[in-house]
Amino acid sequence: MEEIQSTSTQNSDDFSSSLSSRLSGLVDIPLSTRIRENVSSLFNFLDIYGPKIPLLHTIVSFIRFFQLIGGAFMASNNDIFDQKTLAFRAINIITVFFHVIPVQYRFGNEYIFLYIINAVLILFGIYLLVCAFIYKKTSAISRFSIVLLTLFMSFVPWLLILISVQYAGQIISAYLAKVYKIEMKSLFAVILTCVCCFTYTWTLVKCYTRTLTFRAMSFQTVESRPQCRLFTTTNLVTFVSSLTSYLTKWPSVGCIVISAFCFLYNAKTVFGCATFVKPVHQTMVLSGSIFGALLSFASIAPITIGKPWPIFFYAIFAGLFVIVFLISDLFIKRRIRVDLLTLDEFEASGDFDVIGSMKKFKQSVVTGFSYGHKVCLNFSVFKAAAQKWPDQLIVWLIYAKFASIYPELSNTLEFIGSNLKGLVKKNQEAEFYLANIGQILKTRETKFTPQLKSKISKIQKYFDKSKNRLRNIWDLVLQGNVSEMDTAIRSTYESVEKSEVEINQLLMLYPNNRFVARQYARFQLEIKSDAVTYKKWNENLKLLQKGIQIHPDTLHELGQIAFEDIPEHSDETVTAAKVTTTKQESFGMDDGNIYDEDLDFQQVESLKDLIDNHKIPAIRYMYLSSVFSFVFLIFVHF
């Protein structure tokens, strides 16, 4: 295992360039590839700057649990629940917890609810796409958008897609049974639902769940496969069970059997994979899947014998659910003990064969990190797995995901990235994760690397260009050359805007790098004339010189939220790695203040406020008259 500890000389820029950025201008990049990269980059940005809302994720997890077992009730089937009975009135209330609208209000109105849900999904989908391309271009979005998109991705796709699938399934069932006539208003609602379902499923599977950070979400997992399987299987079960709403006996029985086997398939999400982080989530998914299968098989009885469920049905199945949940909980706890004993045996013997299969390895490391096992915290089990399966992408990804928690393991991440580069030809997914590793490394870069030097040189050229154009405006003012003023102002504005985009992008990539912070402070004072922001960043620069981070390591915080028992620093390092920087000589990159600290910032800021608040009556009149003319000429009929 010694060679696994070797350090790497790779740099973050060797990993971070995506396929489209490298081939831009050479070949036509498919739209789907560009969308995936832009949306994934936006999600990575939201991980760092978005609000942390663990309570919301917990609530969504419980709602998704109810939705998992909710399809097994088949509440919209009149052969299972007679509308005249007390049992139907009870299920009418229960369905609110997973399908929102009570059953009795859905009949004949499904398409109306579909239009409402699809409108929300489409509007937010467009907003997400627009923000992704804006972020790609400007490297920044508004604080409102950050909060809104974080909240939206936390619950809307996970919950609303399933509800729309349920209502669409009821309409399709009515079509097949010829209860409803095929009308354009309902048919279009179903088609729209299919498009939204496919689009959001693709987004969640390809962009949202695939990451090397412990992205905060409901039913959080280590690898993406269990999360995706839970989501798709729950939707499939809901759709198949909703088809029984109006179908006759034997077609309904066939759908119920399919639904039951889907539940059993879903139970596999807690076995043989890097499954759900929290043991309670494993218990919920396992018990929900088993209970759903039992309830589905039991629902065959009222359909075949022609007698709907009586009211005592709830007492029987409530007791059954408690039993299934307790047994599942005992099973998960027993499996956790077995996993910990396996890791103990590996620690004592150093023989990786005691773990055996890759499935056992993936399952054990989740348990080990959840309970702070030593062989996981010192990463010896990951090194042994990488030695045994060097060509398996998933092994390196799990290794990288846990290593990304600790900033002091940047060399380990670089080493993993260099190994992933050798797997790109065999698996194109490695390209995506390489870019993810590069993004993580850049957020923790503190040195003045050759790549950073090149980027700063490029930005300084933008700064010089902007300052020259600003001087040109004042030259035109002194000369009284009004004819060229408009062109000069427009070109200067574009140049300043371009400079701001470039420096913001660099600051996003290197949030705790003192050399980037220095350039940002220079930009604020020399070009933006924002003395207050400059003073703030001048203080930040002093902190960075002392090795103090000005931005918290969000990826480390996300890891500690996911695994509460892990230490602050990795056991692989002998001592906690304090962020230090080395003195590096370069073209004028000294760390002194850019300007004299005795500069009267208050006076500069007052002048800036006067300029910003100054209003020119002629320009204001021009705007108002343009709006008035547009409204009068377009909307007022003669």
VOGU-3710 file (C-alpha; in Angstrom, 3 decimals, decimal comma):
1> meeiqststq> 0,000/0,000/0,000  3,004/2,277/0,028  2,759/3,335/-3,583  -0,767/4,572/-3,038  0,607/7,268/-0,738  2,822/8,786/-3,368  2,336/12,467/-3,910  1,341/13,926/-7,227  2,770/16,807/-9,157  -0,442/17,407/-11,039
11> nsddfsssls> -2,182/20,760/-10,784  -5,880/21,525/-10,474  -5,899/23,052/-13,951  -4,844/19,677/-15,367  -8,188/18,274/-14,209  -10,659/21,143/-14,208  -10,961/21,875/-17,922  -14,134/20,258/-19,211  -14,595/18,595/-22,563  -16,505/21,516/-24,056
21> srlsglvdip> -13,971/24,104/-22,847  -11,070/22,188/-24,391  -12,830/21,564/-27,703  -14,600/24,926/-27,918  -14,025/26,447/-31,335  -12,673/23,190/-32,748  -15,811/21,052/-32,996  -19,514/21,513/-32,368  -20,241/20,462/-28,788  -23,659/18,752/-28,425
31> lstrirenvs> -26,249/20,889/-26,686  -26,909/18,161/-24,114  -23,208/18,137/-23,163  -23,107/21,912/-22,745  -26,300/21,887/-20,693  -24,988/19,121/-18,467  -21,678/20,876/-17,817  -23,292/24,266/-17,206  -25,974/22,899/-14,883  -23,445/20,744/-13,005
41> slfnfldiyg> -21,176/23,779/-12,534  -24,125/25,754/-11,187  -24,945/22,986/-8,706  -21,312/22,962/-7,527  -21,566/26,724/-7,046  -24,787/26,313/-5,032  -23,054/23,736/-2,818  -20,582/26,400/-1,723  -22,711/29,540/-1,584  -26,242/28,198/-1,094
51> pkipllhtiv> -27,973/28,074/2,314  -27,575/24,926/4,421  -31,032/23,624/5,363  -30,704/20,147/6,935  -34,153/20,387/8,544  -35,795/20,792/5,133  -33,922/17,766/3,780  -35,116/15,719/6,757  -38,732/16,739/6,146  -38,444/15,929/2,432
61> sfirffqlig> -36,966/12,514/3,291  -40,012/11,653/5,398  -42,405/12,867/2,680  -40,548/10,767/0,086  -40,852/7,803/2,461  -44,630/8,290/2,567  -44,658/8,607/-1,220  -42,741/5,334/-1,505  -45,383/3,336/0,329  -48,273/5,555/-0,805
71> gafmasnndi> -48,500/3,965/-4,246  -49,097/0,536/-2,677  -52,430/1,697/-1,204  -53,833/2,246/-4,737  -56,266/4,717/-3,239  -57,805/5,728/-6,578  -58,992/2,165/-7,319  -62,723/1,865/-6,584  -62,468/-1,938/-6,374  -60,110/-1,604/-3,407
81> fdqktlafra> -61,780/1,354/-1,651  -65,517/1,880/-2,037  -66,369/5,588/-2,076  -69,359/4,996/0,200  -67,367/3,459/3,043  -65,526/4,924/6,000  -62,338/3,289/4,746  -62,447/5,466/1,620  -62,960/8,628/3,650  -59,934/7,700/5,739
91> iniitvffhv> -57,697/6,995/2,731  -58,973/10,236/1,231  -57,259/12,079/4,087  -54,162/9,879/4,196  -53,343/10,494/0,515  -52,795/14,182/1,268  -49,422/13,226/2,815  -48,066/11,819/-0,456  -50,336/12,932/-3,337  -51,486/16,317/-1,906
101> ipvqyrfgne> -54,971/16,292/-3,494  -57,575/13,998/-1,854  -58,809/11,194/-4,098  -62,410/12,392/-4,358  -61,337/15,746/-5,816  -59,118/14,190/-8,491  -61,719/12,296/-10,489  -62,291/14,204/-13,722  -59,939/17,024/-12,665  -56,562/15,321/-13,020
111> yiflyiinav> -55,559/17,352/-16,068  -56,156/20,650/-14,215  -53,756/19,669/-11,448  -51,278/18,437/-14,055  -51,254/21,831/-15,761  -50,566/23,547/-12,435  -47,722/21,187/-11,504  -46,193/21,246/-14,982  -46,351/25,045/-15,064  -44,299/25,180/-11,855
121> lilfgiyllv> -41,808/22,613/-13,163  -41,423/24,286/-16,562  -41,015/27,807/-15,171  -38,409/26,753/-12,648  -36,712/24,523/-15,211  -36,312/27,469/-17,568  -35,105/29,642/-14,692  -32,547/26,981/-13,721  -31,299/26,714/-17,304  -31,033/30,488/-17,712
131> cafiykktsa> -29,128/30,815/-14,425  -26,783/27,999/-15,488  -25,828/29,775/-18,712  -25,578/33,140/-16,939  -23,258/31,587/-14,372  -21,180/30,031/-17,157  -20,794/33,459/-18,756  -20,435/35,711/-15,701  -19,420/33,292/-12,897  -21,993/34,895/-10,609
141> isrfsivllt> -25,740/34,960/-10,000  -27,836/37,012/-7,607  -28,261/36,051/-3,966  -31,996/35,691/-4,563  -31,338/33,141/-7,320  -28,916/31,226/-5,100  -31,477/30,866/-2,309  -34,384/30,169/-4,664  -32,575/27,494/-6,684  -31,226/25,808/-3,552
151> lfmsfvpwll> -34,709/25,596/-2,057  -36,183/24,500/-5,379  -33,733/21,645/-5,905  -34,176/20,547/-2,290  -37,778/19,430/-2,668  -39,646/20,432/-5,851  -38,341/17,809/-8,338  -38,286/15,044/-5,732  -41,926/15,564/-4,745  -43,815/17,092/-7,664
161> ilisvqyagq> -42,616/14,636/-10,321  -44,193/11,734/-8,442  -47,462/13,599/-7,953  -47,679/14,407/-11,656  -46,918/10,760/-12,508  -49,827/9,655/-10,293  -52,322/11,995/-11,959  -51,090/11,186/-15,466  -51,418/7,473/-14,715  -55,035/7,963/-13,667
171> iisaylakvy> -55,818/9,727/-16,961  -54,119/6,979/-18,996  -56,033/4,344/-17,024  -59,294/6,155/-17,800  -58,356/6,235/-21,500  -57,617/2,505/-21,545  -60,868/1,690/-19,749  -62,765/4,175/-21,961  -64,050/6,027/-18,917  -62,769/9,339/-20,350
181> kiemkslfav> -62,970/10,399/-23,948  -59,608/11,260/-25,434  -59,587/15,055/-25,439  -56,779/17,381/-26,376  -56,802/19,215/-23,028  -56,108/16,066/-21,018  -53,916/14,391/-23,650  -51,666/17,447/-23,872  -51,381/17,487/-20,065  -50,170/13,865/-20,139
191> iltcvccfty> -47,640/14,606/-22,909  -46,389/17,629/-20,983  -45,998/15,449/-17,889  -43,925/12,917/-19,828  -41,608/15,681/-21,055  -41,189/17,173/-17,564  -40,658/13,756/-15,997  -37,968/12,814/-18,512  -36,228/16,199/-18,314  -36,062/16,356/-14,522
201> twtlvkcytr> -35,086/12,700/-14,196  -32,219/13,320/-16,625  -31,177/16,411/-14,651  -31,215/14,605/-11,321  -29,449/11,494/-12,615  -26,838/13,151/-14,844  -26,169/16,419/-13,012  -27,500/16,661/-9,465  -26,684/13,290/-7,878  -23,280/12,822/-9,561
211> tltframsfq> -20,773/14,780/-7,527  -17,649/14,233/-5,440  -19,002/16,402/-2,638  -21,534/15,343/-0,049  -24,242/17,489/-1,564  -27,008/18,126/0,938  -30,207/16,414/-0,219  -32,936/14,130/1,052  -31,947/10,456/1,410  -28,285/11,401/0,984
221> tvesrpqcrl> -26,081/8,655/-0,487  -22,366/8,194/-1,161  -22,692/7,040/-4,768  -25,474/8,227/-7,043  -26,914/4,832/-8,007  -28,990/4,167/-4,836  -30,446/7,686/-4,918  -31,380/7,378/-8,594  -32,826/3,895/-8,115  -35,000/5,061/-5,232
231> ftttnlvtfv> -36,295/8,017/-7,236  -37,021/6,138/-10,475  -38,471/3,065/-8,754  -40,794/5,157/-6,591  -42,071/6,939/-9,696  -42,458/3,640/-11,559  -44,385/2,052/-8,690  -46,638/5,101/-8,479  -47,330/5,050/-12,216  -48,052/1,313/-12,412
241> ssltsyltkw> -50,312/1,402/-9,358  -52,192/4,427/-10,731  -53,013/2,422/-13,878  -55,252/0,206/-11,745  -57,613/3,142/-11,115  -60,085/2,220/-13,875  -58,807/-1,059/-15,328  -60,720/-4,311/-15,001  -59,827/-7,163/-12,662  -57,025/-9,050/-14,416
251> psvgcivisa> -55,180/-6,095/-15,927  -55,227/-4,545/-12,448  -53,841/-7,739/-10,921  -51,038/-7,699/-13,486  -50,167/-4,101/-12,612  -50,205/-4,923/-8,903  -47,787/-7,823/-9,367  -45,427/-5,582/-11,359  -45,674/-2,960/-8,635  -44,835/-5,517/-5,928
261> fcflynaktv> -41,735/-6,728/-7,740  -40,633/-3,112/-8,247  -40,827/-2,676/-4,476  -38,655/-5,756/-3,952  -36,166/-4,461/-6,518  -36,046/-1,135/-4,693  -35,035/-2,926/-1,480  -31,672/-3,648/-3,143  -30,695/0,006/-2,724  -29,439/-0,761/0,800
271> fgcatfvkpv> -27,339/-3,762/-0,222  -23,981/-4,054/-1,948  -23,419/-0,383/-2,736  -22,272/2,887/-1,191  -25,767/3,362/0,094  -27,590/5,935/2,214  -25,397/7,842/4,636  -27,735/7,718/7,624  -28,754/4,288/9,023  -32,302/5,533/9,650
281> hqtmvlsgsi> -32,662/6,221/5,927  -31,534/2,675/5,186  -34,185/1,391/7,573  -36,867/3,597/6,025  -36,120/2,480/2,463  -35,841/-1,211/3,347  -38,999/-1,276/5,479  -40,921/0,871/3,001  -39,994/-1,427/0,120  -40,913/-4,625/1,980
291> fgallsfasi> -44,144/-3,157/3,337  -45,050/-1,825/-0,107  -44,536/-5,265/-1,646  -46,674/-6,943/1,041  -49,417/-4,342/0,712  -49,381/-4,693/-3,081  -49,760/-8,460/-2,923  -52,532/-8,059/-0,340  -54,392/-5,646/-2,642  -54,966/-8,505/-5,074
301> apitigkpwp> -57,539/-9,935/-2,644  -60,202/-7,167/-2,751  -59,924/-6,984/-6,545  -60,294/-10,725/-7,165  -63,036/-11,407/-4,597  -64,878/-8,150/-5,293  -64,936/-6,857/-1,707  -63,286/-3,495/-0,898  -61,128/-3,052/2,189  -63,112/-2,604/5,429
311> iffyaifagl> -62,162/-0,043/8,048  -60,182/-2,516/10,204  -57,796/-2,810/7,250  -55,870/0,158/8,687  -55,346/-1,474/12,077  -54,029/-4,676/10,497  -51,618/-2,956/8,170  -50,518/-0,419/10,781  -49,468/-3,334/12,959  -47,802/-5,005/9,975
321> fvivflisdl> -45,896/-1,813/9,200  -44,600/-1,531/12,777  -43,398/-5,138/12,666  -41,699/-4,694/9,280  -40,055/-1,447/10,400  -38,709/-2,973/13,623  -37,379/-6,057/11,836  -35,752/-3,871/9,185  -34,191/-1,699/11,882  -32,794/-4,765/13,663
331> fikrrirvdl> -31,442/-6,094/10,376  -29,705/-2,805/9,507  -28,177/-2,582/12,997  -26,956/-6,177/12,772  -25,429/-5,511/9,372  -23,697/-2,412/10,751  -22,142/-4,534/13,508  -20,967/-7,080/10,929  -19,448/-4,310/8,791  -17,614/-2,845/11,789
341> ltldefeasg> -16,311/-6,293/12,775  -15,076/-6,788/9,209  -13,234/-3,469/9,366  -11,782/-4,459/12,762  -10,502/-7,690/11,241  -8,927/-5,773/8,361  -7,282/-3,373/10,817  -5,844/-6,259/12,831  -4,620/-8,384/9,924  -4,030/-5,859/7,135
351> dfdvigsmkk> -5,448/-8,469/4,753  -7,965/-6,873/2,391  -9,320/-10,308/1,451  -11,354/-10,298/4,674  -13,548/-7,687/2,998  -13,649/-9,662/-0,209  -15,994/-8,268/-2,840  -16,329/-4,740/-4,116  -19,951/-4,629/-2,961  -18,857/-5,434/0,576
361> fkqsvvtgfs> -16,166/-2,747/0,386  -18,624/-0,052/-0,736  -21,096/-1,036/1,952  -18,476/-1,217/4,710  -16,833/2,170/4,114  -20,186/3,935/4,497  -20,651/2,217/7,844  -17,047/2,890/8,826  -17,275/6,614/8,176  -20,676/6,865/9,863
371> yghkvclnfs> -19,170/5,445/13,066  -15,676/6,921/12,716  -13,748/3,675/12,214  -9,975/4,117/12,184  -9,248/2,283/8,897  -11,673/4,621/7,152  -10,421/7,802/8,784  -6,788/6,995/7,919  -7,908/5,879/4,431  -5,982/2,589/4,588
381> vfkaaaqkwp> -9,027/0,627/3,425  -9,382/2,909/0,388  -5,724/2,480/-0,531  -6,046/-1,290/-0,319  -9,171/-1,229/-2,487  -7,448/0,972/-5,060  -4,588/-1,529/-5,188  -6,937/-4,459/-5,692  -9,227/-2,814/-8,272  -7,116/-0,131/-9,986
391> dqlivwliya> -9,278/-0,180/-13,126  -12,633/0,239/-11,365  -13,903/3,804/-11,663  -16,350/3,523/-8,765  -13,537/2,614/-6,322  -11,587/5,764/-7,193  -14,748/7,877/-7,040  -15,641/6,696/-3,540  -12,016/7,246/-2,479  -12,114/10,769/-3,934
401> kfasiypels> -15,475/11,611/-2,379  -14,299/10,833/1,134  -10,879/12,425/0,556  -12,552/15,648/-0,614  -13,892/16,183/2,908  -10,458/17,143/4,223  -8,539/20,123/2,771  -5,224/18,633/3,919  -5,716/15,695/1,527  -5,363/17,781/-1,623
411> ntlefigsnl> -2,312/15,743/-2,656  -4,397/12,591/-2,339  -7,068/14,116/-4,566  -4,428/15,017/-7,142  -3,144/11,447/-7,063  -6,671/10,096/-7,563  -7,167/12,525/-10,434  -3,996/11,323/-12,152  -5,305/7,752/-11,948  -8,712/8,779/-13,277
421> kglvkknqea> -7,029/10,286/-16,328  -5,920/6,772/-17,238  -9,537/5,558/-17,121  -10,994/8,206/-19,444  -10,633/6,030/-22,543  -12,449/3,148/-20,838  -15,166/5,212/-19,185  -16,191/8,678/-20,353  -17,731/9,396/-16,940  -14,187/9,807/-15,618
431> efylanigqi> -13,945/13,045/-17,637  -16,827/14,547/-15,674  -15,348/13,632/-12,297  -11,903/14,885/-13,295  -13,389/18,336/-13,801  -15,066/18,011/-10,395  -11,716/17,220/-8,749  -10,168/20,258/-10,423  -12,923/22,512/-9,061  -12,416/21,170/-5,541
441> lktretkftp> -8,636/21,643/-5,679  -8,953/25,212/-6,919  -11,154/26,220/-3,986  -8,282/25,162/-1,690  -5,317/26,498/-3,666  -3,233/28,995/-1,671  0,009/29,120/-3,674  1,049/31,208/-6,643  1,124/28,445/-9,244  2,229/28,921/-12,865
451> qlkskiskiq> -1,379/28,484/-13,977  -2,554/31,149/-11,543  0,246/33,441/-12,695  -0,998/33,079/-16,265  -4,581/33,846/-15,238  -3,555/36,929/-13,245  -1,439/38,194/-16,144  -4,471/37,890/-18,380  -6,660/39,767/-15,903  -4,112/42,539/-15,479
461> kyfdksknrl> -4,282/43,119/-19,231  -8,052/43,533/-18,900  -7,505/45,959/-16,017  -4,992/48,028/-17,998  -7,365/48,143/-20,951  -10,232/49,332/-18,743  -8,089/52,016/-17,064  -6,875/53,297/-20,427  -10,430/53,601/-21,667  -11,467/55,406/-18,494
471> rniwdlvlqg> -8,635/57,891/-19,037  -9,753/58,295/-22,631  -13,195/59,431/-21,468  -11,666/62,162/-19,309  -9,432/63,217/-22,202  -12,533/63,608/-24,365  -14,205/65,642/-21,610  -11,246/68,005/-21,374  -11,136/68,333/-25,167  -14,883/68,937/-25,355
481> nvsemdtair> -15,165/66,163/-27,958  -18,827/65,241/-27,504  -19,162/63,343/-30,805  -16,914/60,462/-29,695  -18,150/60,426/-26,115  -20,965/57,906/-26,634  -18,734/55,338/-28,328  -16,018/55,762/-25,700  -18,454/55,317/-22,812  -19,990/52,218/-24,373
491> styesvekse> -16,620/50,555/-25,016  -15,425/51,458/-21,517  -18,547/49,998/-19,937  -18,061/46,747/-21,852  -14,398/46,606/-20,859  -15,151/47,169/-17,163  -17,919/44,579/-17,288  -15,556/42,054/-18,883  -12,922/42,758/-16,230  -15,472/42,250/-13,471
501> veinqllmly> -16,610/38,940/-14,945  -13,021/37,702/-15,172  -12,026/38,696/-11,635  -15,279/37,284/-10,194  -14,652/34,019/-11,963  -11,114/33,835/-10,603  -12,327/34,665/-7,097  -14,930/31,899/-7,294  -12,249/29,425/-8,348  -9,690/30,532/-5,727
511> pnnrfvarqy> -11,703/31,895/-2,762  -8,821/31,742/-0,255  -5,876/32,719/-2,433  -4,117/35,919/-1,322  -2,833/36,712/-4,810  -6,343/36,644/-6,243  -7,654/38,668/-3,291  -5,014/41,320/-4,001  -6,155/41,632/-7,615  -9,789/41,876/-6,524
521> arfqleiksd> -8,964/44,681/-4,082  -7,024/46,490/-6,810  -9,988/46,178/-9,171  -12,392/47,645/-6,624  -10,282/50,753/-6,016  -8,647/51,450/-9,367  -11,564/50,656/-11,666  -14,777/50,527/-9,615  -13,686/53,299/-7,205  -15,390/51,397/-4,397
531> avtykkwnen> -13,327/52,462/-1,394  -15,422/50,582/1,178  -15,121/47,247/-0,621  -11,420/47,878/-1,180  -10,858/48,490/2,532  -12,720/45,279/3,378  -10,623/43,234/0,965  -7,439/44,871/2,137  -8,233/43,516/5,593  -9,026/40,127/4,053
541> lkllqkgiqi> -5,641/40,204/2,352  -3,906/40,686/5,699  -5,746/37,651/7,096  -4,736/35,518/4,133  -1,098/36,550/4,616  -1,318/35,111/8,141  -2,717/31,819/6,830  -6,282/32,526/7,990  -9,040/31,568/5,573  -11,571/34,275/4,772
551> hpdtlhelgq> -14,075/31,797/3,338  -14,965/28,607/5,224  -14,286/25,299/3,497  -17,886/24,486/2,619  -17,057/21,051/1,243  -15,536/20,127/4,601  -18,649/21,416/6,364  -20,907/19,349/4,083  -18,884/16,244/4,913  -19,187/16,881/8,633
561> iafedipehs> -22,939/17,432/8,290  -23,239/14,065/6,538  -20,953/12,245/9,016  -21,302/13,833/12,424  -18,799/11,547/14,192  -15,776/12,164/11,984  -12,910/14,299/13,377  -12,079/17,811/12,255  -8,886/16,592/10,581  -7,986/13,361/8,845
571> detvtaakvt> -6,094/10,687/10,742  -3,912/10,290/7,659  -2,076/13,496/8,553  0,209/13,508/11,554  -0,831/16,986/12,606  -3,638/19,255/11,570  -2,593/20,979/8,420  -2,689/24,689/8,946  -3,084/26,698/5,793  0,299/28,231/5,099
581> ttkqesfgmd> 1,607/30,119/2,201  5,112/30,433/0,861  6,722/33,687/-0,080  6,964/33,814/-3,814  8,632/36,409/-5,916  6,954/37,465/-9,120  6,169/40,506/-11,135  5,173/43,024/-8,477  3,252/40,455/-6,384  4,315/41,908/-3,036
591> dgniydedld> 1,777/41,724/-0,231  1,952/45,317/0,887  -0,996/47,636/0,757  -1,859/48,897/-2,675  -2,353/52,417/-1,394  -1,577/54,365/1,705  -3,779/53,381/4,643  -4,183/57,079/5,469  -6,322/57,492/2,363  -9,634/59,113/3,290
601> fqqveslkdl> -11,982/56,278/2,323  -15,009/58,103/3,668  -14,408/61,040/1,347  -13,882/58,747/-1,649  -17,055/56,845/-0,822  -19,028/60,074/-0,456  -17,924/61,201/-3,908  -18,872/57,813/-5,335  -22,332/58,006/-3,739  -22,881/61,488/-5,166
611> idnhkipair> -22,000/60,249/-8,635  -24,163/57,125/-8,324  -27,168/59,079/-7,045  -26,857/61,910/-9,532  -29,750/62,004/-11,993  -29,758/63,778/-15,331  -33,247/65,183/-16,085  -32,865/64,799/-19,856  -32,064/61,084/-19,607  -34,888/60,525/-17,139
621> ymylssvfsf> -37,293/62,327/-19,464  -36,063/60,206/-22,378  -36,815/56,957/-20,505  -40,265/58,093/-19,380  -41,247/59,383/-22,806  -40,102/56,130/-24,434  -42,239/54,050/-22,068  -45,226/56,354/-22,512  -44,892/56,303/-26,316  -44,636/52,507/-26,361
631> vflifvhf> -47,754/52,053/-24,220  -49,729/54,720/-26,065  -48,871/53,580/-29,599  -49,105/49,818/-29,007  -51,960/49,368/-26,566  -54,173/52,407/-27,203  -56,467/51,815/-30,192  -57,515/54,745/-32,323
//
